[in-house]
Amino acid sequence: MSLPHWLPGRRRPEPAVYQPPRGWSLRRRLLLTVMGTSIGLWLISLAIVVGVAWFATSDVFDDALEEGSRLVLQLAPQGELDAGPDRGLRAGRGDEPGLRMYHQLVASDGRVLVRGEDTPETAFVPNARREETVTVWAGDELWRVHVRPGPEGVTAQVAQPMEERLELLEEMAENLAWPALGLLAMLGLLSWLLIRRLLRPLEDTAMLINAKSPHDLTPVRARNPPRELQPILDALNALLARLAKALDSERRFTADAAHELRTPLAALRMRVQLIERELNLPGAHLKQLRADLDRCTALVENLLALARLEPEAEPLVRETVDLNKLLDNLNLQTANIQMERALAVPMVQASPVLLASALRNLIDNAARYGGEGVRVRIETMPLPQGGVRLAVRDDGAGVPPGQRERLGERFFRVLGTGQTGNGLGLSIVARIAALHGAHLHFEDGLDGRGLSAVLDFPPD
């Protein structure tokens, strides 16, 4: 009997992990197709060449057999026919290595009157009566024989073993094969290089798409793409356009909603103050209501700031910012904190408005969560690889290392701090850092306590 799924003794089945199908290589398939077709055509052409060569050489050797039979009939009566290996008949001229021909003089009754060395003792073609060139079996071997009738019923029969002809054909095929294999190797290399070059637009387009940031929804502009790739680019650009339109609509909605909420919240806070003043109630009665309204107002302001920081098509305009002057103009409430500056690099390339917003949020977080009398130090230093490090460090309660990775997520707040907030301050800082191409990370604060928010700006 099986246990219900909610009992401890029953293990829930693990969900199957999706594994994307293994991709195949277009370049490899093209190369294999080209090489396979080339090898197949090469084998067919080799067979045709060998077949044509076989018939051509067979005609030549058959003519040599015919000439040899004429010589046998002419030389045999004078006794000049020698069967020795040095003076035997050969199908060649001069020093050219031809196939040796084996000759017989055969009587009308089939007896062999004269034969050459290593020639079978029995007649190749017994009872031959007419001139012909035939292929016969003799002595367990296949022979090509030309028969020429002579006087008194004697026939001259000159033959060549078919095995020797085939060996010559194999040698010729081997001589043709090695150059052809070299050409196939060159064809494979050239095909690989050309296919790689012809498929370069795919790689270039992939690099263009990969170089786009998650916030860049502008169309992909490939330079001189092939016609086969253009429908894919058109479909991708249409998708990017729809996404850009949807995100723009969402961004406008957020900005409009946050903007419209500011006025009623401000009016509601004013009405709470008027009610408190007219009824002459103690401040504690409406203190929590005012705090909630202030929190809603801060949330709306932060949502409006995030909506304004959403990616735009235009690049971020940077200028040289004097950090000392920027910090002097922030008008921070620093009565309950100890502010310190250690600006080894007083100038940084950034947007003054966005950098001021980031510093205001970081200092406000340090003051709010650090406690009364917390030390807050703003420091800058040059990075070894170029660029500037801007850090806001404090010696407050800090954040556990396990939760620092989530700092910067929208609406994330560390529990147990006893402070109100909406969890959007560090999200604004993270978005500003991304717009500047800076890297935001968190580490220990002053004297191993508290928290440090570190911004590493890239080189100019």
C-alpha positions as CSV (number, residue, x, y, z in Angstrom):
1,M,0.0,0.0,0.0
2,S,1.5,3.3,-1.0
3,L,1.8,6.2,1.5
4,P,0.2,9.6,0.8
5,H,2.6,12.1,-0.6
6,W,2.4,14.3,2.6
7,L,3.7,11.6,4.9
8,P,7.5,11.7,5.9
9,G,8.0,8.1,4.6
10,R,7.2,9.0,1.0
11,R,9.7,10.8,-1.1
12,R,8.3,13.1,-3.8
13,P,9.6,12.4,-7.2
14,E,12.2,14.8,-8.4
15,P,11.2,16.9,-11.4
16,A,12.9,16.0,-14.6
17,V,15.7,18.4,-15.6
18,Y,15.2,19.8,-19.0
19,Q,18.1,19.2,-21.2
20,P,18.2,21.1,-24.5
21,P,18.7,19.0,-27.6
22,R,22.3,18.7,-28.7
23,G,22.9,21.0,-31.6
24,W,24.5,20.0,-34.9
25,S,27.2,21.8,-36.8
26,L,26.1,23.3,-40.1
27,R,29.8,23.8,-41.1
28,R,30.5,20.1,-40.4
29,R,27.5,18.9,-42.4
30,L,28.4,21.1,-45.3
31,L,32.0,19.9,-45.2
32,L,30.9,16.2,-45.0
33,T,28.4,16.8,-47.8
34,V,31.0,18.4,-50.1
35,M,33.7,15.8,-49.3
36,G,31.2,12.9,-49.5
37,T,30.0,14.0,-52.9
38,S,33.5,14.7,-54.1
39,I,34.8,11.3,-53.0
40,G,31.8,9.6,-54.6
41,L,32.3,11.4,-57.9
42,W,36.1,10.7,-57.7
43,L,35.4,7.0,-57.3
44,I,33.0,7.0,-60.2
45,S,35.5,9.0,-62.4
46,L,38.3,6.6,-61.3
47,A,36.1,3.6,-62.3
48,I,35.4,5.3,-65.7
49,V,39.1,6.1,-66.3
50,V,40.2,2.6,-65.3
51,G,37.4,1.1,-67.5
52,V,38.4,3.2,-70.5
53,A,42.1,2.5,-69.9
54,W,41.3,-1.3,-69.6
55,F,39.5,-1.4,-72.9
56,A,42.2,0.8,-74.6
57,T,45.1,-1.3,-73.3
58,S,43.3,-4.5,-74.0
59,D,43.0,-3.4,-77.6
60,V,46.7,-2.6,-77.7
61,F,47.7,-5.9,-76.2
62,D,45.3,-7.8,-78.5
63,D,47.0,-6.0,-81.4
64,A,50.4,-7.1,-80.0
65,L,49.1,-10.7,-79.7
66,E,48.0,-10.5,-83.3
67,E,51.4,-9.3,-84.4
68,G,53.1,-11.9,-82.3
69,S,51.1,-14.7,-83.9
70,R,52.2,-13.4,-87.4
71,L,55.9,-13.4,-86.2
72,V,55.5,-16.9,-84.9
73,L,54.3,-18.2,-88.2
74,Q,57.1,-16.4,-90.0
75,L,60.0,-17.3,-87.7
76,A,59.1,-20.9,-86.8
77,P,59.9,-22.4,-90.3
78,Q,63.4,-20.8,-90.3
79,G,64.1,-22.1,-86.7
80,E,64.6,-18.5,-85.4
81,L,62.0,-18.8,-82.8
82,D,63.6,-19.1,-79.4
83,A,61.7,-19.8,-76.3
84,G,64.3,-18.6,-73.9
85,P,63.5,-15.9,-71.4
86,D,65.9,-13.4,-72.9
87,R,64.6,-13.7,-76.4
88,G,61.0,-14.4,-75.7
89,L,58.2,-12.3,-77.2
90,R,57.2,-9.2,-75.3
91,A,54.4,-6.7,-75.7
92,G,56.8,-3.7,-75.5
93,R,59.3,-1.7,-77.4
94,G,63.0,-1.3,-76.6
95,D,63.6,-1.0,-72.8
96,E,59.9,-0.5,-72.1
97,P,58.7,-3.2,-69.7
98,G,55.8,-4.9,-71.5
99,L,53.9,-8.0,-70.8
100,R,55.5,-11.2,-71.9
101,M,53.7,-13.3,-74.6
102,Y,53.5,-17.1,-74.5
103,H,53.4,-18.8,-77.9
104,Q,52.5,-22.2,-79.3
105,L,52.5,-23.9,-82.7
106,V,49.6,-26.4,-82.6
107,A,48.9,-29.1,-85.2
108,S,45.5,-29.8,-86.7
109,D,44.9,-32.6,-84.3
110,G,45.6,-30.4,-81.3
111,R,49.2,-31.5,-80.5
112,V,51.6,-28.7,-79.5
113,L,54.6,-28.8,-81.9
114,V,56.5,-25.8,-80.5
115,R,55.9,-23.9,-77.3
116,G,57.7,-21.2,-75.4
117,E,59.2,-21.3,-71.9
118,D,56.6,-21.6,-69.1
119,T,53.9,-22.1,-71.8
120,P,51.3,-24.8,-71.0
121,E,51.9,-28.2,-72.6
122,T,48.3,-28.4,-73.9
123,A,47.0,-26.1,-76.6
124,F,45.3,-23.0,-75.6
125,V,42.6,-23.5,-78.2
126,P,42.5,-27.1,-79.5
127,N,41.0,-27.7,-82.9
128,A,41.2,-24.0,-83.9
129,R,40.3,-23.4,-87.5
130,R,39.9,-19.7,-87.9
131,E,41.6,-16.5,-86.8
132,E,40.2,-15.1,-83.6
133,T,41.1,-13.6,-80.2
134,V,39.4,-15.3,-77.3
135,T,39.7,-15.7,-73.5
136,V,40.1,-19.3,-72.3
137,W,41.1,-21.3,-69.3
138,A,44.3,-23.3,-69.6
139,G,46.4,-24.8,-66.9
140,D,44.1,-23.4,-64.2
141,E,44.7,-19.9,-65.4
142,L,42.8,-17.4,-67.5
143,W,44.5,-16.5,-70.8
144,R,43.9,-14.0,-73.6
145,V,44.8,-15.9,-76.8
146,H,45.1,-14.9,-80.5
147,V,44.8,-17.8,-82.9
148,R,46.2,-17.4,-86.5
149,P,45.9,-20.4,-88.9
150,G,49.0,-21.3,-90.9
151,P,49.9,-23.7,-93.7
152,E,49.1,-27.4,-93.4
153,G,46.6,-26.9,-90.6
154,V,49.2,-25.5,-88.2
155,T,48.0,-22.6,-86.0
156,A,50.0,-20.1,-84.1
157,Q,48.6,-19.3,-80.7
158,V,50.0,-16.4,-78.8
159,A,48.7,-15.7,-75.3
160,Q,49.0,-13.4,-72.3
161,P,47.8,-14.3,-68.7
162,M,44.9,-12.1,-67.7
163,E,46.4,-11.9,-64.2
164,E,49.3,-10.0,-65.5
165,R,47.0,-7.6,-67.4
166,L,45.1,-7.1,-64.2
167,E,48.3,-6.4,-62.3
168,L,49.1,-3.7,-64.8
169,L,45.7,-2.3,-64.4
170,E,46.0,-2.3,-60.6
171,E,49.4,-0.5,-60.9
172,M,47.8,2.1,-63.2
173,A,44.9,2.6,-60.8
174,E,47.4,3.0,-57.9
175,N,49.3,5.6,-59.9
176,L,46.1,7.4,-60.4
177,A,44.9,7.0,-56.9
178,W,47.7,8.7,-55.0
179,P,47.6,12.0,-56.9
180,A,43.8,11.9,-56.6
181,L,44.0,11.4,-52.8
182,G,46.3,14.4,-52.6
183,L,43.8,16.5,-54.6
184,L,41.0,15.3,-52.3
185,A,43.0,16.4,-49.3
186,M,43.6,19.8,-50.9
187,L,39.9,19.9,-51.7
188,G,38.9,19.1,-48.1
189,L,41.2,21.9,-46.8
190,L,40.0,24.4,-49.3
191,S,36.4,23.4,-48.7
192,W,36.8,23.9,-44.9
193,L,38.4,27.3,-45.4
194,L,35.8,28.5,-47.9
195,I,32.9,27.1,-45.8
196,R,34.3,28.8,-42.7
197,R,34.6,32.1,-44.7
198,L,31.2,31.9,-46.2
199,L,29.6,31.2,-42.8
200,R,31.4,34.1,-41.2
201,P,28.2,36.3,-41.4
202,L,26.5,33.9,-39.0
203,E,29.3,34.3,-36.5
204,D,29.4,38.1,-37.0
205,T,25.7,38.3,-36.4
206,A,25.9,36.1,-33.3
207,M,28.7,38.4,-32.0
208,L,26.5,41.5,-32.6
209,I,23.6,39.9,-30.8
210,N,25.8,38.7,-27.9
211,A,27.3,42.2,-27.6
212,K,23.9,43.7,-26.9
213,S,23.2,44.4,-23.2
214,P,19.9,43.2,-21.6
215,H,18.7,46.8,-21.9
216,D,19.6,47.4,-25.5
217,L,16.6,46.6,-27.6
218,T,17.7,48.5,-30.7
219,P,17.6,46.5,-34.0
220,V,20.6,44.3,-35.0
221,R,22.3,46.0,-37.9
222,A,24.4,43.3,-39.7
223,R,26.7,44.6,-42.4
224,N,25.9,43.2,-45.8
225,P,24.1,40.0,-44.5
226,P,23.3,37.2,-47.0
227,R,19.7,36.9,-48.2
228,E,19.3,33.6,-46.4
229,L,20.1,35.3,-43.0
230,Q,17.9,38.4,-43.6
231,P,14.6,36.8,-42.6
232,I,16.1,35.7,-39.3
233,L,17.3,39.3,-38.7
234,D,14.0,40.7,-39.6
235,A,12.1,38.4,-37.2
236,L,14.6,39.1,-34.4
237,N,14.4,42.9,-35.0
238,A,10.6,42.7,-35.0
239,L,10.7,40.8,-31.7
240,L,13.1,43.4,-30.2
241,A,10.7,46.2,-31.4
242,R,7.7,44.5,-29.7
243,L,9.7,44.1,-26.5
244,A,10.9,47.7,-26.6
245,K,7.3,48.9,-27.0
246,A,6.1,46.7,-24.2
247,L,8.8,47.8,-21.8
248,D,8.3,51.5,-22.8
249,S,4.6,51.1,-22.0
250,E,5.4,49.6,-18.7
251,R,8.0,52.3,-17.9
252,R,5.5,55.1,-18.8
253,F,2.8,53.4,-16.7
254,T,5.1,53.2,-13.7
255,A,6.3,56.8,-14.0
256,D,2.7,58.1,-14.6
257,A,1.4,56.1,-11.7
258,A,4.2,57.3,-9.3
259,H,3.8,60.8,-10.5
260,E,0.0,60.8,-10.0
261,L,0.3,59.3,-6.5
262,R,2.6,62.0,-5.2
263,T,-0.1,64.7,-5.2
264,P,-2.8,62.8,-3.2
265,L,-0.2,61.5,-0.8
266,A,1.1,65.0,-0.1
267,A,-2.5,66.2,0.3
268,L,-3.3,63.4,2.7
269,R,-0.3,64.2,4.8
270,M,-1.4,67.8,5.0
271,R,-4.9,66.8,6.0
272,V,-3.5,64.6,8.8
273,Q,-1.5,67.6,10.1
274,L,-4.6,69.8,9.9
275,I,-6.7,67.3,11.7
276,E,-4.0,66.9,14.4
277,R,-3.8,70.7,14.8
278,E,-7.6,71.4,14.8
279,L,-8.5,68.6,17.2
280,N,-5.5,69.5,19.4
281,L,-4.6,65.8,19.7
282,P,-1.2,64.6,21.0
283,G,1.3,63.9,18.3
284,A,1.5,60.2,19.3
285,H,-2.0,59.6,18.1
286,L,-1.2,60.3,14.4
287,K,2.5,59.7,14.5
288,Q,2.2,56.2,13.0
289,L,-0.2,57.5,10.3
290,R,2.3,60.2,9.4
291,A,5.1,57.6,9.3
292,D,3.1,55.4,7.0
293,L,2.3,58.3,4.7
294,D,6.0,59.2,4.6
295,R,6.9,55.6,3.8
296,C,4.3,55.6,0.9
297,T,5.7,58.9,-0.3
298,A,9.3,57.6,-0.2
299,L,8.2,54.5,-2.1
300,V,6.5,56.5,-4.8
301,E,9.6,58.7,-5.1
302,N,11.8,55.7,-5.4
303,L,9.5,54.1,-8.0
304,L,9.6,57.3,-10.0
305,A,13.4,57.4,-9.8
306,L,13.7,53.8,-10.9
307,A,11.3,54.4,-13.8
308,R,13.5,57.4,-14.9
309,L,16.6,55.2,-14.7
310,E,15.2,52.5,-17.0
311,P,17.4,52.0,-20.1
312,E,17.1,54.5,-22.9
313,A,18.3,54.4,-26.4
314,E,20.6,57.4,-25.9
315,P,24.0,56.8,-24.2
316,L,24.7,58.2,-20.7
317,V,26.3,61.6,-20.8
318,R,29.3,61.8,-18.4
319,E,31.4,64.6,-17.2
320,T,34.1,65.3,-14.7
321,V,32.6,65.4,-11.3
322,D,34.3,67.1,-8.3
323,L,33.4,64.8,-5.4
324,N,34.1,67.3,-2.7
325,K,31.8,69.9,-4.2
326,L,29.2,67.2,-4.9
327,L,29.2,66.1,-1.3
328,D,29.0,69.7,-0.1
329,N,25.9,70.2,-2.2
330,L,24.0,67.1,-1.1
331,N,22.5,68.8,2.0
332,L,22.5,65.6,4.0
333,Q,21.1,65.3,7.5
334,T,24.4,64.3,9.3
335,A,23.6,65.3,12.9
336,N,23.5,61.8,14.2
337,I,26.5,60.4,12.2
338,Q,30.2,61.1,12.0
339,M,31.1,61.9,8.3
340,E,34.6,61.3,7.1
341,R,36.2,61.8,3.7
342,A,39.3,60.1,2.3
343,L,39.2,61.1,-1.4
344,A,42.5,60.0,-2.9
345,V,40.9,60.5,-6.3
346,P,38.8,63.7,-6.0
347,M,37.5,63.6,-9.6
348,V,35.5,60.9,-11.4
349,Q,33.8,60.6,-14.8
350,A,30.1,60.2,-14.2
351,S,26.7,61.8,-14.4
352,P,26.5,64.4,-11.6
353,V,22.8,63.9,-11.0
354,L,22.9,60.1,-10.9
355,L,26.1,60.0,-8.8
356,A,24.5,62.4,-6.3
357,S,21.4,60.2,-6.1
358,A,23.6,57.1,-5.5
359,L,25.7,58.7,-2.8
360,R,22.6,60.1,-1.1
361,N,21.0,56.7,-0.9
362,L,24.2,55.0,0.3
363,I,24.8,57.6,3.1
364,D,21.1,57.6,4.1
365,N,21.2,53.7,4.4
366,A,24.4,53.9,6.5
367,A,22.8,56.6,8.8
368,R,19.5,54.8,9.1
369,Y,20.7,51.3,9.8
370,G,24.0,52.1,11.4
371,G,22.5,53.6,14.6
372,E,23.2,56.8,16.5
373,G,26.7,58.2,16.2
374,V,27.7,55.8,13.4
375,R,30.9,56.6,11.5
376,V,30.5,56.9,7.7
377,R,33.5,57.4,5.6
378,I,33.5,58.1,1.9
379,E,36.7,57.2,0.2
380,T,38.1,56.9,-3.3
381,M,41.2,55.2,-4.6
382,P,42.7,54.3,-8.0
383,L,42.3,50.8,-9.2
384,P,45.4,48.8,-10.4
385,Q,43.9,48.0,-13.8
386,G,42.6,51.6,-14.2
387,G,39.4,53.3,-13.1
388,V,38.3,54.5,-9.7
389,R,36.9,52.8,-6.6
390,L,34.3,54.8,-4.7
391,A,33.2,53.3,-1.4
392,V,30.8,54.3,1.4
393,R,31.9,52.5,4.6
394,D,30.3,52.5,8.1
395,D,30.9,50.8,11.4
396,G,27.2,50.0,12.2
397,A,25.4,46.7,12.7
398,G,26.2,45.6,9.1
399,V,24.6,42.8,7.1
400,P,25.4,39.1,7.4
401,P,27.6,37.9,4.5
402,G,24.9,35.4,3.4
403,Q,22.5,38.2,2.7
404,R,24.8,40.6,1.0
405,E,24.3,39.0,-2.4
406,R,20.6,40.0,-2.3
407,L,21.3,43.6,-1.5
408,G,20.3,45.6,-4.5
409,E,17.2,43.5,-5.3
410,R,14.0,45.4,-5.5
411,F,12.0,45.4,-2.2
412,F,14.5,43.3,-0.4
413,R,15.1,44.4,3.2
414,V,17.2,42.8,6.0
415,L,14.8,41.7,8.7
416,G,15.4,42.6,12.4
417,T,16.8,46.1,11.8
418,G,13.8,47.9,13.4
419,Q,13.9,50.6,10.6
420,T,11.2,51.4,8.1
421,G,12.0,51.4,4.4
422,N,10.8,50.1,1.1
423,G,13.9,48.2,-0.1
424,L,14.4,50.3,-3.2
425,G,17.4,52.5,-2.2
426,L,20.1,50.0,-3.1
427,S,18.2,49.0,-6.2
428,I,18.5,52.6,-7.4
429,V,22.3,52.5,-6.6
430,A,22.6,49.2,-8.5
431,R,20.8,50.7,-11.6
432,I,23.0,53.8,-11.5
433,A,26.1,51.6,-11.3
434,A,24.9,49.5,-14.3
435,L,24.3,52.7,-16.4
436,H,27.9,53.8,-15.7
437,G,29.3,50.3,-16.4
438,A,30.5,50.1,-12.7
439,H,30.6,47.0,-10.5
440,L,28.7,47.2,-7.3
441,H,29.6,44.9,-4.4
442,F,29.4,44.8,-0.7
443,E,32.1,43.9,1.9
444,D,32.9,44.5,5.6
445,G,32.9,48.1,6.9
446,L,35.2,50.1,9.1
447,D,37.5,48.2,11.5
448,G,35.9,44.9,10.4
449,R,32.4,46.1,11.4
450,G,29.4,47.4,9.6
451,L,29.0,47.4,5.8
452,S,30.8,48.9,2.8
453,A,29.1,49.6,-0.5
454,V,31.9,49.6,-3.2
455,L,31.5,51.0,-6.7
456,D,34.3,50.2,-9.1
457,F,34.2,52.5,-12.1
458,P,35.9,51.4,-15.3
459,P,38.7,53.4,-16.9
460,D,37.6,56.4,-19.0
